[in-house]
Amino acid sequence: MRDAVEIEVCGRHLPSLASFYSEVPPGELLAIGSSWETLEIAVNRGNAAQLLGAERGTPIIARSREQS
């Protein structure tokens, strides 16, 4: 099910949702469901906003694989 969605933010594509931060190497971008039931864009041991040049209100596109 996690692979059924593709996330795009600031022109970067994240091919699936991660279950936990360490699922990707340090410094790598990931999308993960938060405990607040929201979608979080993060970097394992890093800062996603700095990496992407993103700020509050930056659009995030989430689509099913069937739509891509």
CHARMM-style PDB file with segment names, atoms N, HN, CA, C and O in Angstrom:
ATOM      1  N   MET     1       0.820  -1.202   0.000  1.00  0.00      PROA
ATOM      2  CA  MET     1       0.000   0.000   0.000  1.00  0.00      PROA
ATOM      3  C   MET     1       0.861   1.262   0.000  1.00  0.00      PROA
ATOM      4  O   MET     1       0.524   2.244  -0.661  1.00  0.00      PROA
ATOM      5  N   ARG     2       1.994   1.237   0.755  1.00  0.00      PROA
ATOM      6  HN  ARG     2       2.268   0.439   1.293  1.00  0.00      PROA
ATOM      7  CA  ARG     2       2.860   2.414   0.797  1.00  0.00      PROA
ATOM      8  C   ARG     2       3.415   2.740  -0.574  1.00  0.00      PROA
ATOM      9  O   ARG     2       3.660   3.907  -0.878  1.00  0.00      PROA
ATOM     10  N   ASP     3       3.620   1.716  -1.420  1.00  0.00      PROA
ATOM     11  HN  ASP     3       3.421   0.767  -1.173  1.00  0.00      PROA
ATOM     12  CA  ASP     3       4.162   1.946  -2.755  1.00  0.00      PROA
ATOM     13  C   ASP     3       3.093   2.394  -3.746  1.00  0.00      PROA
ATOM     14  O   ASP     3       3.400   2.656  -4.909  1.00  0.00      PROA
ATOM     15  N   ALA     4       1.855   2.483  -3.304  1.00  0.00      PROA
ATOM     16  HN  ALA     4       1.605   2.270  -2.359  1.00  0.00      PROA
ATOM     17  CA  ALA     4       0.760   2.863  -4.192  1.00  0.00      PROA
ATOM     18  C   ALA     4       0.661   4.375  -4.356  1.00  0.00      PROA
ATOM     19  O   ALA     4      -0.159   4.859  -5.136  1.00  0.00      PROA
ATOM     20  N   VAL     5       1.482   5.119  -3.635  1.00  0.00      PROA
ATOM     21  HN  VAL     5       2.148   4.725  -3.001  1.00  0.00      PROA
ATOM     22  CA  VAL     5       1.421   6.575  -3.699  1.00  0.00      PROA
ATOM     23  C   VAL     5       2.796   7.132  -4.075  1.00  0.00      PROA
ATOM     24  O   VAL     5       3.836   6.599  -3.690  1.00  0.00      PROA
ATOM     25  N   GLU     6       2.757   8.219  -4.837  1.00  0.00      PROA
ATOM     26  HN  GLU     6       1.912   8.652  -5.149  1.00  0.00      PROA
ATOM     27  CA  GLU     6       3.975   8.936  -5.226  1.00  0.00      PROA
ATOM     28  C   GLU     6       3.826  10.367  -4.734  1.00  0.00      PROA
ATOM     29  O   GLU     6       2.768  10.974  -4.897  1.00  0.00      PROA
ATOM     30  N   ILE     7       4.868  10.901  -4.140  1.00  0.00      PROA
ATOM     31  HN  ILE     7       5.728  10.408  -4.008  1.00  0.00      PROA
ATOM     32  CA  ILE     7       4.852  12.248  -3.579  1.00  0.00      PROA
ATOM     33  C   ILE     7       5.807  13.124  -4.383  1.00  0.00      PROA
ATOM     34  O   ILE     7       6.889  12.686  -4.772  1.00  0.00      PROA
ATOM     35  N   GLU     8       5.392  14.372  -4.627  1.00  0.00      PROA
ATOM     36  HN  GLU     8       4.513  14.728  -4.310  1.00  0.00      PROA
ATOM     37  CA  GLU     8       6.257  15.339  -5.291  1.00  0.00      PROA
ATOM     38  C   GLU     8       6.235  16.641  -4.499  1.00  0.00      PROA
ATOM     39  O   GLU     8       5.171  17.153  -4.152  1.00  0.00      PROA
ATOM     40  N   VAL     9       7.418  17.166  -4.221  1.00  0.00      PROA
ATOM     41  HN  VAL     9       8.282  16.751  -4.503  1.00  0.00      PROA
ATOM     42  CA  VAL     9       7.535  18.450  -3.527  1.00  0.00      PROA
ATOM     43  C   VAL     9       8.768  19.173  -4.069  1.00  0.00      PROA
ATOM     44  O   VAL     9       9.850  18.591  -4.152  1.00  0.00      PROA
ATOM     45  N   CYS    10       8.600  20.422  -4.429  1.00  0.00      PROA
ATOM     46  HN  CYS    10       7.721  20.894  -4.361  1.00  0.00      PROA
ATOM     47  CA  CYS    10       9.698  21.249  -4.967  1.00  0.00      PROA
ATOM     48  C   CYS    10      10.407  20.563  -6.132  1.00  0.00      PROA
ATOM     49  O   CYS    10      11.625  20.665  -6.277  1.00  0.00      PROA
ATOM     50  N   GLY    11       9.631  19.864  -6.959  1.00  0.00      PROA
ATOM     51  HN  GLY    11       8.642  19.781  -6.842  1.00  0.00      PROA
ATOM     52  CA  GLY    11      10.202  19.207  -8.129  1.00  0.00      PROA
ATOM     53  C   GLY    11      10.912  17.894  -7.842  1.00  0.00      PROA
ATOM     54  O   GLY    11      11.442  17.271  -8.762  1.00  0.00      PROA
ATOM     55  N   ARG    12      10.933  17.464  -6.596  1.00  0.00      PROA
ATOM     56  HN  ARG    12      10.502  17.970  -5.849  1.00  0.00      PROA
ATOM     57  CA  ARG    12      11.576  16.195  -6.217  1.00  0.00      PROA
ATOM     58  C   ARG    12      10.513  15.130  -6.053  1.00  0.00      PROA
ATOM     59  O   ARG    12       9.467  15.375  -5.454  1.00  0.00      PROA
ATOM     60  N   HSD    13      10.777  13.956  -6.581  1.00  0.00      PROA
ATOM     61  HN  HSD    13      11.627  13.757  -7.068  1.00  0.00      PROA
ATOM     62  CA  HSD    13       9.842  12.837  -6.507  1.00  0.00      PROA
ATOM     63  C   HSD    13      10.283  11.857  -5.431  1.00  0.00      PROA
ATOM     64  O   HSD    13      11.444  11.454  -5.373  1.00  0.00      PROA
ATOM     65  N   LEU    14       9.340  11.486  -4.589  1.00  0.00      PROA
ATOM     66  HN  LEU    14       8.397  11.814  -4.636  1.00  0.00      PROA
ATOM     67  CA  LEU    14       9.567  10.465  -3.570  1.00  0.00      PROA
ATOM     68  C   LEU    14       8.707   9.281  -3.971  1.00  0.00      PROA
ATOM     69  O   LEU    14       7.482   9.397  -3.964  1.00  0.00      PROA
ATOM     70  N   PRO    15       9.292   8.159  -4.318  1.00  0.00      PROA
ATOM     71  CA  PRO    15       8.557   7.062  -4.923  1.00  0.00      PROA
ATOM     72  C   PRO    15       7.590   6.321  -4.015  1.00  0.00      PROA
ATOM     73  O   PRO    15       6.709   5.618  -4.509  1.00  0.00      PROA
ATOM     74  N   SER    16       7.731   6.460  -2.691  1.00  0.00      PROA
ATOM     75  HN  SER    16       8.447   7.031  -2.290  1.00  0.00      PROA
ATOM     76  CA  SER    16       6.815   5.763  -1.784  1.00  0.00      PROA
ATOM     77  C   SER    16       6.880   6.403  -0.408  1.00  0.00      PROA
ATOM     78  O   SER    16       7.716   7.271  -0.153  1.00  0.00      PROA
ATOM     79  N   LEU    17       5.996   5.971   0.472  1.00  0.00      PROA
ATOM     80  HN  LEU    17       5.317   5.267   0.265  1.00  0.00      PROA
ATOM     81  CA  LEU    17       6.009   6.428   1.859  1.00  0.00      PROA
ATOM     82  C   LEU    17       6.925   5.536   2.683  1.00  0.00      PROA
ATOM     83  O   LEU    17       6.932   4.318   2.508  1.00  0.00      PROA
ATOM     84  N   ALA    18       7.683   6.129   3.563  1.00  0.00      PROA
ATOM     85  HN  ALA    18       7.677   7.119   3.705  1.00  0.00      PROA
ATOM     86  CA  ALA    18       8.551   5.372   4.463  1.00  0.00      PROA
ATOM     87  C   ALA    18       7.766   5.014   5.725  1.00  0.00      PROA
ATOM     88  O   ALA    18       6.809   5.699   6.085  1.00  0.00      PROA
ATOM     89  N   SER    19       8.171   3.955   6.378  1.00  0.00      PROA
ATOM     90  HN  SER    19       8.949   3.399   6.086  1.00  0.00      PROA
ATOM     91  CA  SER    19       7.561   3.559   7.645  1.00  0.00      PROA
ATOM     92  C   SER    19       8.288   4.188   8.828  1.00  0.00      PROA
ATOM     93  O   SER    19       7.694   4.417   9.882  1.00  0.00      PROA
ATOM     94  N   PHE    20       9.570   4.463   8.649  1.00  0.00      PROA
ATOM     95  HN  PHE    20      10.053   4.276   7.793  1.00  0.00      PROA
ATOM     96  CA  PHE    20      10.370   5.050   9.717  1.00  0.00      PROA
ATOM     97  C   PHE    20      11.546   5.797   9.086  1.00  0.00      PROA
ATOM     98  O   PHE    20      11.930   5.511   7.952  1.00  0.00      PROA
ATOM     99  N   TYR    21      12.114   6.751   9.820  1.00  0.00      PROA
ATOM    100  HN  TYR    21      11.802   6.983  10.742  1.00  0.00      PROA
ATOM    101  CA  TYR    21      13.161   7.621   9.280  1.00  0.00      PROA
ATOM    102  C   TYR    21      14.378   6.852   8.793  1.00  0.00      PROA
ATOM    103  O   TYR    21      14.930   7.172   7.740  1.00  0.00      PROA
ATOM    104  N   SER    22      14.801   5.846   9.541  1.00  0.00      PROA
ATOM    105  HN  SER    22      14.352   5.586  10.396  1.00  0.00      PROA
ATOM    106  CA  SER    22      16.028   5.128   9.177  1.00  0.00      PROA
ATOM    107  C   SER    22      15.844   4.180   8.004  1.00  0.00      PROA
ATOM    108  O   SER    22      16.760   3.434   7.657  1.00  0.00      PROA
ATOM    109  N   GLU    23      14.677   4.203   7.398  1.00  0.00      PROA
ATOM    110  HN  GLU    23      13.933   4.809   7.680  1.00  0.00      PROA
ATOM    111  CA  GLU    23      14.445   3.386   6.202  1.00  0.00      PROA
ATOM    112  C   GLU    23      15.263   3.904   5.017  1.00  0.00      PROA
ATOM    113  O   GLU    23      15.521   3.171   4.063  1.00  0.00      PROA
ATOM    114  N   VAL    24      15.667   5.176   5.089  1.00  0.00      PROA
ATOM    115  HN  VAL    24      15.457   5.772   5.864  1.00  0.00      PROA
ATOM    116  CA  VAL    24      16.520   5.761   4.051  1.00  0.00      PROA
ATOM    117  C   VAL    24      17.857   6.144   4.679  1.00  0.00      PROA
ATOM    118  O   VAL    24      17.914   6.369   5.887  1.00  0.00      PROA
ATOM    119  N   PRO    25      18.919   6.224   3.907  1.00  0.00      PROA
ATOM    120  CA  PRO    25      20.231   6.594   4.450  1.00  0.00      PROA
ATOM    121  C   PRO    25      20.228   8.026   5.001  1.00  0.00      PROA
ATOM    122  O   PRO    25      19.414   8.840   4.565  1.00  0.00      PROA
ATOM    123  N   PRO    26      21.116   8.353   5.945  1.00  0.00      PROA
ATOM    124  CA  PRO    26      21.234   9.724   6.440  1.00  0.00      PROA
ATOM    125  C   PRO    26      21.415  10.709   5.284  1.00  0.00      PROA
ATOM    126  O   PRO    26      22.178  10.464   4.349  1.00  0.00      PROA
ATOM    127  N   GLY    27      20.699  11.818   5.373  1.00  0.00      PROA
ATOM    128  HN  GLY    27      20.079  12.017   6.132  1.00  0.00      PROA
ATOM    129  CA  GLY    27      20.775  12.845   4.342  1.00  0.00      PROA
ATOM    130  C   GLY    27      19.774  12.669   3.219  1.00  0.00      PROA
ATOM    131  O   GLY    27      19.642  13.549   2.369  1.00  0.00      PROA
ATOM    132  N   GLU    28      19.056  11.536   3.196  1.00  0.00      PROA
ATOM    133  HN  GLU    28      19.163  10.821   3.887  1.00  0.00      PROA
ATOM    134  CA  GLU    28      18.090  11.265   2.124  1.00  0.00      PROA
ATOM    135  C   GLU    28      16.695  11.775   2.492  1.00  0.00      PROA
ATOM    136  O   GLU    28      16.289  11.744   3.654  1.00  0.00      PROA
ATOM    137  N   LEU    29      15.985  12.238   1.485  1.00  0.00      PROA
ATOM    138  HN  LEU    29      16.315  12.263   0.541  1.00  0.00      PROA
ATOM    139  CA  LEU    29      14.627  12.745   1.607  1.00  0.00      PROA
ATOM    140  C   LEU    29      13.634  11.592   1.734  1.00  0.00      PROA
ATOM    141  O   LEU    29      13.813  10.541   1.120  1.00  0.00      PROA
ATOM    142  N   LEU    30      12.581  11.795   2.538  1.00  0.00      PROA
ATOM    143  HN  LEU    30      12.436  12.649   3.038  1.00  0.00      PROA
ATOM    144  CA  LEU    30      11.539  10.785   2.684  1.00  0.00      PROA
ATOM    145  C   LEU    30      10.208  11.442   2.986  1.00  0.00      PROA
ATOM    146  O   LEU    30      10.152  12.592   3.422  1.00  0.00      PROA
ATOM    147  N   ALA    31       9.149  10.706   2.752  1.00  0.00      PROA
ATOM    148  HN  ALA    31       9.195   9.772   2.398  1.00  0.00      PROA
ATOM    149  CA  ALA    31       7.795  11.098   3.146  1.00  0.00      PROA
ATOM    150  C   ALA    31       7.316  10.040   4.129  1.00  0.00      PROA
ATOM    151  O   ALA    31       7.516   8.844   3.916  1.00  0.00      PROA
ATOM    152  N   ILE    32       6.687  10.488   5.202  1.00  0.00      PROA
ATOM    153  HN  ILE    32       6.525  11.460   5.375  1.00  0.00      PROA
ATOM    154  CA  ILE    32       6.254   9.571   6.245  1.00  0.00      PROA
ATOM    155  C   ILE    32       4.965  10.105   6.866  1.00  0.00      PROA
ATOM    156  O   ILE    32       4.787  11.317   6.989  1.00  0.00      PROA
ATOM    157  N   GLY    33       4.083   9.213   7.251  1.00  0.00      PROA
ATOM    158  HN  GLY    33       4.228   8.229   7.152  1.00  0.00      PROA
ATOM    159  CA  GLY    33       2.881   9.613   7.965  1.00  0.00      PROA
ATOM    160  C   GLY    33       3.252   9.950   9.398  1.00  0.00      PROA
ATOM    161  O   GLY    33       3.963   9.185  10.050  1.00  0.00      PROA
ATOM    162  N   SER    34       2.781  11.085   9.896  1.00  0.00      PROA
ATOM    163  HN  SER    34       2.203  11.707   9.367  1.00  0.00      PROA
ATOM    164  CA  SER    34       3.128  11.486  11.256  1.00  0.00      PROA
ATOM    165  C   SER    34       2.113  10.962  12.258  1.00  0.00      PROA
ATOM    166  O   SER    34       1.044  10.480  11.883  1.00  0.00      PROA
ATOM    167  N   SER    35       2.455  11.062  13.530  1.00  0.00      PROA
ATOM    168  HN  SER    35       3.323  11.454  13.834  1.00  0.00      PROA
ATOM    169  CA  SER    35       1.532  10.637  14.580  1.00  0.00      PROA
ATOM    170  C   SER    35       0.318  11.555  14.669  1.00  0.00      PROA
ATOM    171  O   SER    35      -0.658  11.225  15.342  1.00  0.00      PROA
ATOM    172  N   TRP    36       0.369  12.692  14.001  1.00  0.00      PROA
ATOM    173  HN  TRP    36       1.162  12.959  13.453  1.00  0.00      PROA
ATOM    174  CA  TRP    36      -0.761  13.634  13.951  1.00  0.00      PROA
ATOM    175  C   TRP    36      -1.644  13.375  12.731  1.00  0.00      PROA
ATOM    176  O   TRP    36      -2.526  14.172  12.411  1.00  0.00      PROA
ATOM    177  N   GLU    37      -1.397  12.249  12.052  1.00  0.00      PROA
ATOM    178  HN  GLU    37      -0.681  11.601  12.312  1.00  0.00      PROA
ATOM    179  CA  GLU    37      -2.149  11.857  10.852  1.00  0.00      PROA
ATOM    180  C   GLU    37      -1.996  12.869   9.721  1.00  0.00      PROA
ATOM    181  O   GLU    37      -2.948  13.172   9.001  1.00  0.00      PROA
ATOM    182  N   THR    38      -0.777  13.383   9.583  1.00  0.00      PROA
ATOM    183  HN  THR    38      -0.004  13.137  10.168  1.00  0.00      PROA
ATOM    184  CA  THR    38      -0.449  14.277   8.472  1.00  0.00      PROA
ATOM    185  C   THR    38       0.718  13.676   7.705  1.00  0.00      PROA
ATOM    186  O   THR    38       1.375  12.751   8.182  1.00  0.00      PROA
ATOM    187  N   LEU    39       0.967  14.195   6.536  1.00  0.00      PROA
ATOM    188  HN  LEU    39       0.433  14.946   6.147  1.00  0.00      PROA
ATOM    189  CA  LEU    39       2.099  13.757   5.726  1.00  0.00      PROA
ATOM    190  C   LEU    39       3.295  14.633   6.068  1.00  0.00      PROA
ATOM    191  O   LEU    39       3.206  15.858   5.996  1.00  0.00      PROA
ATOM    192  N   GLU    40       4.391  14.030   6.432  1.00  0.00      PROA
ATOM    193  HN  GLU    40       4.464  13.034   6.490  1.00  0.00      PROA
ATOM    194  CA  GLU    40       5.594  14.759   6.786  1.00  0.00      PROA
ATOM    195  C   GLU    40       6.659  14.506   5.723  1.00  0.00      PROA
ATOM    196  O   GLU    40       6.920  13.364   5.348  1.00  0.00      PROA
ATOM    197  N   ILE    41       7.262  15.577   5.251  1.00  0.00      PROA
ATOM    198  HN  ILE    41       7.050  16.505   5.556  1.00  0.00      PROA
ATOM    199  CA  ILE    41       8.405  15.492   4.349  1.00  0.00      PROA
ATOM    200  C   ILE    41       9.620  15.756   5.223  1.00  0.00      PROA
ATOM    201  O   ILE    41       9.692  16.782   5.900  1.00  0.00      PROA
ATOM    202  N   ALA    42      10.567  14.841   5.208  1.00  0.00      PROA
ATOM    203  HN  ALA    42      10.508  14.008   4.657  1.00  0.00      PROA
ATOM    204  CA  ALA    42      11.704  14.928   6.131  1.00  0.00      PROA
ATOM    205  C   ALA    42      12.977  14.458   5.449  1.00  0.00      PROA
ATOM    206  O   ALA    42      12.956  13.915   4.345  1.00  0.00      PROA
ATOM    207  N   VAL    43      14.079  14.684   6.139  1.00  0.00      PROA
ATOM    208  HN  VAL    43      14.096  15.126   7.036  1.00  0.00      PROA
ATOM    209  CA  VAL    43      15.382  14.163   5.741  1.00  0.00      PROA
ATOM    210  C   VAL    43      15.910  13.395   6.941  1.00  0.00      PROA
ATOM    211  O   VAL    43      15.923  13.918   8.055  1.00  0.00      PROA
ATOM    212  N   ASN    44      16.339  12.179   6.726  1.00  0.00      PROA
ATOM    213  HN  ASN    44      16.328  11.755   5.820  1.00  0.00      PROA
ATOM    214  CA  ASN    44      16.921  11.405   7.812  1.00  0.00      PROA
ATOM    215  C   ASN    44      18.172  12.127   8.312  1.00  0.00      PROA
ATOM    216  O   ASN    44      19.151  12.275   7.581  1.00  0.00      PROA
ATOM    217  N   ARG    45      18.124  12.569   9.558  1.00  0.00      PROA
ATOM    218  HN  ARG    45      17.329  12.448  10.152  1.00  0.00      PROA
ATOM    219  CA  ARG    45      19.219  13.305  10.203  1.00  0.00      PROA
ATOM    220  C   ARG    45      19.555  14.602   9.470  1.00  0.00      PROA
ATOM    221  O   ARG    45      20.716  15.005   9.396  1.00  0.00      PROA
ATOM    222  N   GLY    46      18.523  15.248   8.932  1.00  0.00      PROA
ATOM    223  HN  GLY    46      17.580  14.922   8.992  1.00  0.00      PROA
ATOM    224  CA  GLY    46      18.751  16.492   8.212  1.00  0.00      PROA
ATOM    225  C   GLY    46      17.549  17.410   8.267  1.00  0.00      PROA
ATOM    226  O   GLY    46      16.650  17.216   9.085  1.00  0.00      PROA
ATOM    227  N   ASN    47      17.529  18.406   7.402  1.00  0.00      PROA
ATOM    228  HN  ASN    47      18.259  18.563   6.737  1.00  0.00      PROA
ATOM    229  CA  ASN    47      16.499  19.424   7.364  1.00  0.00      PROA
ATOM    230  C   ASN    47      15.900  19.474   5.957  1.00  0.00      PROA
ATOM    231  O   ASN    47      16.552  19.927   5.016  1.00  0.00      PROA
ATOM    232  N   ALA    48      14.671  19.012   5.820  1.00  0.00      PROA
ATOM    233  HN  ALA    48      14.141  18.643   6.584  1.00  0.00      PROA
ATOM    234  CA  ALA    48      14.018  18.967   4.508  1.00  0.00      PROA
ATOM    235  C   ALA    48      13.768  20.366   3.955  1.00  0.00      PROA
ATOM    236  O   ALA    48      13.913  20.581   2.752  1.00  0.00      PROA
ATOM    237  N   ALA    49      13.401  21.307   4.795  1.00  0.00      PROA
ATOM    238  HN  ALA    49      13.283  21.132   5.772  1.00  0.00      PROA
ATOM    239  CA  ALA    49      13.145  22.672   4.319  1.00  0.00      PROA
ATOM    240  C   ALA    49      14.396  23.264   3.686  1.00  0.00      PROA
ATOM    241  O   ALA    49      14.324  23.886   2.626  1.00  0.00      PROA
ATOM    242  N   GLN    50      15.537  23.074   4.327  1.00  0.00      PROA
ATOM    243  HN  GLN    50      15.596  22.568   5.188  1.00  0.00      PROA
ATOM    244  CA  GLN    50      16.793  23.580   3.758  1.00  0.00      PROA
ATOM    245  C   GLN    50      17.160  22.848   2.479  1.00  0.00      PROA
ATOM    246  O   GLN    50      17.549  23.474   1.494  1.00  0.00      PROA
ATOM    247  N   LEU    51      17.041  21.531   2.487  1.00  0.00      PROA
ATOM    248  HN  LEU    51      16.725  21.022   3.288  1.00  0.00      PROA
ATOM    249  CA  LEU    51      17.394  20.737   1.310  1.00  0.00      PROA
ATOM    250  C   LEU    51      16.550  21.120   0.101  1.00  0.00      PROA
ATOM    251  O   LEU    51      17.061  21.214  -1.015  1.00  0.00      PROA
ATOM    252  N   LEU    52      15.256  21.340   0.324  1.00  0.00      PROA
ATOM    253  HN  LEU    52      14.841  21.264   1.230  1.00  0.00      PROA
ATOM    254  CA  LEU    52      14.329  21.617  -0.772  1.00  0.00      PROA
ATOM    255  C   LEU    52      14.150  23.103  -1.062  1.00  0.00      PROA
ATOM    256  O   LEU    52      13.663  23.468  -2.132  1.00  0.00      PROA
ATOM    257  N   GLY    53      14.533  23.953  -0.133  1.00  0.00      PROA
ATOM    258  HN  GLY    53      14.929  23.656   0.737  1.00  0.00      PROA
ATOM    259  CA  GLY    53      14.220  25.373  -0.274  1.00  0.00      PROA
ATOM    260  C   GLY    53      12.745  25.614  -0.043  1.00  0.00      PROA
ATOM    261  O   GLY    53      12.164  26.544  -0.600  1.00  0.00      PROA
ATOM    262  N   ALA    54      12.138  24.770   0.784  1.00  0.00      PROA
ATOM    263  HN  ALA    54      12.610  24.014   1.237  1.00  0.00      PROA
ATOM    264  CA  ALA    54      10.695  24.832   1.045  1.00  0.00      PROA
ATOM    265  C   ALA    54      10.402  25.662   2.285  1.00  0.00      PROA
ATOM    266  O   ALA    54      11.273  25.891   3.123  1.00  0.00      PROA
ATOM    267  N   GLU    55       9.168  26.102   2.378  1.00  0.00      PROA
ATOM    268  HN  GLU    55       8.460  25.916   1.697  1.00  0.00      PROA
ATOM    269  CA  GLU    55       8.702  26.830   3.556  1.00  0.00      PROA
ATOM    270  C   GLU    55       7.239  26.492   3.787  1.00  0.00      PROA
ATOM    271  O   GLU    55       6.614  25.814   2.971  1.00  0.00      PROA
ATOM    272  N   ARG    56       6.704  26.959   4.886  1.00  0.00      PROA
ATOM    273  HN  ARG    56       7.212  27.509   5.549  1.00  0.00      PROA
ATOM    274  CA  ARG    56       5.297  26.708   5.183  1.00  0.00      PROA
ATOM    275  C   ARG    56       4.444  27.130   3.987  1.00  0.00      PROA
ATOM    276  O   ARG    56       4.599  28.232   3.460  1.00  0.00      PROA
ATOM    277  N   GLY    57       3.553  26.253   3.571  1.00  0.00      PROA
ATOM    278  HN  GLY    57       3.427  25.358   4.000  1.00  0.00      PROA
ATOM    279  CA  GLY    57       2.676  26.545   2.442  1.00  0.00      PROA
ATOM    280  C   GLY    57       3.187  26.020   1.106  1.00  0.00      PROA
ATOM    281  O   GLY    57       2.480  26.113   0.102  1.00  0.00      PROA
ATOM    282  N   THR    58       4.393  25.474   1.071  1.00  0.00      PROA
ATOM    283  HN  THR    58       4.967  25.399   1.886  1.00  0.00      PROA
ATOM    284  CA  THR    58       4.919  24.888  -0.165  1.00  0.00      PROA
ATOM    285  C   THR    58       4.015  23.729  -0.580  1.00  0.00      PROA
ATOM    286  O   THR    58       3.761  22.840   0.232  1.00  0.00      PROA
ATOM    287  N   PRO    59       3.525  23.711  -1.815  1.00  0.00      PROA
ATOM    288  CA  PRO    59       2.624  22.635  -2.247  1.00  0.00      PROA
ATOM    289  C   PRO    59       3.302  21.263  -2.264  1.00  0.00      PROA
ATOM    290  O   PRO    59       4.471  21.127  -2.624  1.00  0.00      PROA
ATOM    291  N   ILE    60       2.546  20.278  -1.873  1.00  0.00      PROA
ATOM    292  HN  ILE    60       1.596  20.388  -1.581  1.00  0.00      PROA
ATOM    293  CA  ILE    60       2.960  18.879  -1.947  1.00  0.00      PROA
ATOM    294  C   ILE    60       1.925  18.158  -2.797  1.00  0.00      PROA
ATOM    295  O   ILE    60       0.726  18.274  -2.544  1.00  0.00      PROA
ATOM    296  N   ILE    61       2.371  17.424  -3.791  1.00  0.00      PROA
ATOM    297  HN  ILE    61       3.345  17.330  -3.996  1.00  0.00      PROA
ATOM    298  CA  ILE    61       1.465  16.675  -4.658  1.00  0.00      PROA
ATOM    299  C   ILE    61       1.576  15.200  -4.273  1.00  0.00      PROA
ATOM    300  O   ILE    61       2.667  14.630  -4.258  1.00  0.00      PROA
ATOM    301  N   ALA    62       0.447  14.603  -3.967  1.00  0.00      PROA
ATOM    302  HN  ALA    62      -0.439  15.066  -3.979  1.00  0.00      PROA
ATOM    303  CA  ALA    62       0.384  13.165  -3.670  1.00  0.00      PROA
ATOM    304  C   ALA    62      -0.594  12.543  -4.659  1.00  0.00      PROA
ATOM    305  O   ALA    62      -1.731  12.995  -4.791  1.00  0.00      PROA
ATOM    306  N   ARG    63      -0.148  11.524  -5.338  1.00  0.00      PROA
ATOM    307  HN  ARG    63       0.776  11.157  -5.231  1.00  0.00      PROA
ATOM    308  CA  ARG    63      -1.026  10.873  -6.324  1.00  0.00      PROA
ATOM    309  C   ARG    63      -0.811   9.366  -6.283  1.00  0.00      PROA
ATOM    310  O   ARG    63       0.261   8.874  -5.931  1.00  0.00      PROA
ATOM    311  N   SER    64      -1.851   8.666  -6.648  1.00  0.00      PROA
ATOM    312  HN  SER    64      -2.722   9.066  -6.934  1.00  0.00      PROA
ATOM    313  CA  SER    64      -1.725   7.209  -6.711  1.00  0.00      PROA
ATOM    314  C   SER    64      -0.887   6.837  -7.926  1.00  0.00      PROA
ATOM    315  O   SER    64      -0.823   7.591  -8.897  1.00  0.00      PROA
ATOM    316  N   ARG    65      -0.259   5.700  -7.872  1.00  0.00      PROA
ATOM    317  HN  ARG    65      -0.311   5.087  -7.083  1.00  0.00      PROA
ATOM    318  CA  ARG    65       0.554   5.233  -8.996  1.00  0.00      PROA
ATOM    319  C   ARG    65      -0.264   5.173 -10.283  1.00  0.00      PROA
ATOM    320  O   ARG    65       0.269   5.424 -11.364  1.00  0.00      PROA
ATOM    321  N   GLU    66      -1.532   4.848 -10.182  1.00  0.00      PROA
ATOM    322  HN  GLU    66      -1.965   4.644  -9.304  1.00  0.00      PROA
ATOM    323  CA  GLU    66      -2.378   4.741 -11.366  1.00  0.00      PROA
ATOM    324  C   GLU    66      -2.516   6.080 -12.076  1.00  0.00      PROA
ATOM    325  O   GLU    66      -2.753   6.113 -13.284  1.00  0.00      PROA
ATOM    326  N   GLN    67      -2.367   7.215 -11.330  1.00  0.00      PROA
ATOM    327  HN  GLN    67      -2.174   7.189 -10.349  1.00  0.00      PROA
ATOM    328  CA  GLN    67      -2.508   8.546 -11.923  1.00  0.00      PROA
ATOM    329  C   GLN    67      -1.208   9.049 -12.530  1.00  0.00      PROA
ATOM    330  O   GLN    67      -1.237   9.971 -13.346  1.00  0.00      PROA
ATOM    331  N   SER    68      -0.064   8.474 -12.160  1.00  0.00      PROA
ATOM    332  HN  SER    68      -0.040   7.725 -11.498  1.00  0.00      PROA
ATOM    333  CA  SER    68       1.222   9.012 -12.625  1.00  0.00      PROA
ATOM    334  C   SER    68       1.633   8.478 -13.961  1.00  0.00      PROA
ATOM    335  OT1 SER    68       2.691   8.844 -14.474  1.00  0.00      PROA
TER     336      SER     68
END
